[in-house]
């Protein structure tokens, strides 16, 4: 659920950014940002979270480490999207100048 809420927030954030810099295609920004977010979340799940949860599942334990690992994936995805936004805004400013 938190991932979906973050995706909506990212979509709104990128849409507003595109409108502020007068980009004629704000929905391209929205689509690309949400796709990048979900790509990072999926890769994190596939490469990291699956192994962490499997190791704890076989031990019969549940730890807050699994929850923290999942939240770290969302944080990493947010960081990647923030860097993409920063790069796109700088690129758009360079086109205007």
Beta strands, then each sheet from edge to edge (+ up, - down):
end
